[in-house]
Amino acid sequence: MPASYLPPPAAKRAIRKLGSDIRDARLRRGLPASVVAERAGIARSTYHKIEKGDAGVSIGIYAAVLQALNLMDGFADLADARNDPQGAHAALERLPKRAVLARKKPGSKESS
């Protein structure tokens, strides 16, 4: 039996917030949990785990629920380079300090 994974506290908080936000979105739309679960193709008990922010529910199920609520905009771009200032900063740090052109060897032909 595989060991269960326990996400770090910050990840738990983020998943709980996502679950709470999904619940709020459902209520704003006036939809019962059973309807959202049916649209997502999941059991109502799994949907309730999502609203509680259960980290054991797969990301694919979370995505299905977001789709059922028409909230997929931005989901695919969560880790996009445009949303990664730390990665952009690290890439800038790796840039060379100066650019050097390669010198041509004497007698070599120039390409046109």
Buried (B, 14 or more C-beta within 10 A) or exposed (E): EEEEEEEEEEEBEBBBEBBEBBBEBBEEEEBEBEBBBBBBEBEBEBBBBBBEBBBEBEEEBBBBBBBBBEBEEEEEEEEEEEEEEEEEEEEEEEEEEEEEEEEEEEEEEEEE
